[in-house]
Each structure stands twice: as structure tokens, then as C-alpha cells.
């Protein structure tokens, strides 16, 4: 449950809206990069939102 919470909060912050089915389809590329960054951070307790944002910004995605 903790992992899902962090992923959902990171997605909501990245797309600027609460994650819904429509948002997932609309912003799939951005969401995939955010999830990749959260997983890349490793330890859930050490996930830093700023680090996720910077890492996602450095990677390209298509929208």
C-alpha cells in the first residue's frame, strides 16, 4: 500500500490532476517516466519528490 501511495502521489504531482483512467490514457508517457523514476529511487522511504521530478524531466517522453 505504501508503494502504491507514493506512485499515485508522484503521478498526481507530475500530471497536475488526480489520476483517473482518462488521465492515464491521456498522459501515459509522462506517467511511465514518473513510475520509472520512483522505481529507480529504490527504497520507498528515500523517494524524494524533487529527485523524481528532476529525473523525469531529464528523460524524454511523448505526448
C-alpha positions as CSV (number, residue, x, y, z in Angstrom):
1,X,0.0,0.0,0.0
2,X,2.9,2.4,0.7
3,X,4.4,1.8,-2.8
4,X,1.0,2.5,-4.5
5,X,0.5,5.6,-2.4
6,X,3.9,7.1,-3.4
7,X,3.3,6.2,-7.1
8,X,-0.1,7.8,-7.1
9,X,1.1,11.0,-5.3
10,X,4.0,11.2,-7.7
11,X,1.7,10.8,-10.7
12,X,-0.8,13.3,-9.4
13,X,2.0,15.8,-9.0
14,X,3.5,15.2,-12.4
15,X,0.3,15.5,-14.4
16,X,-1.3,18.2,-12.2
17,X,-4.6,16.3,-11.7
18,X,-5.8,13.3,-9.7
19,X,-5.0,10.1,-11.5
20,X,-8.1,8.8,-13.3
21,X,-8.5,6.3,-16.1
22,X,-8.8,9.2,-18.6
23,X,-5.7,10.9,-17.3
24,X,-3.7,7.6,-17.5
25,X,-4.6,7.3,-21.2
26,X,-4.0,11.0,-21.9
27,X,-0.7,11.3,-20.1
28,X,0.7,7.7,-20.4
29,X,4.2,8.8,-21.5
30,X,4.7,11.1,-18.6
31,X,3.2,8.6,-16.1
32,X,5.5,5.8,-17.3
33,X,8.6,8.1,-16.8
34,X,7.4,9.0,-13.3
35,X,6.9,5.4,-12.3
36,X,10.3,4.5,-13.7
37,X,11.9,7.3,-11.6
38,X,10.1,6.1,-8.4
39,X,11.3,2.5,-9.0
40,X,14.8,3.8,-9.9
41,X,15.0,5.6,-6.5
42,X,14.9,2.1,-4.8
43,X,13.9,2.5,-1.2
44,X,10.4,3.8,-0.8
45,X,11.3,5.8,2.3
46,X,14.0,7.6,0.4
47,X,11.9,8.7,-2.5
48,X,12.3,12.4,-2.9
49,X,9.7,14.2,-5.0
50,X,12.2,16.8,-6.3
51,X,14.6,14.0,-7.3
52,X,11.7,12.2,-9.1
53,X,10.7,15.5,-10.8
54,X,14.3,16.2,-12.0
55,X,14.9,12.7,-13.2
56,X,11.6,12.6,-15.1
57,X,12.4,16.0,-16.6
58,X,15.7,14.7,-17.9
59,X,14.1,11.8,-19.7
60,X,12.2,12.3,-22.9
61,X,8.6,11.2,-23.3
62,X,6.0,11.5,-26.0
63,X,2.6,13.1,-25.5
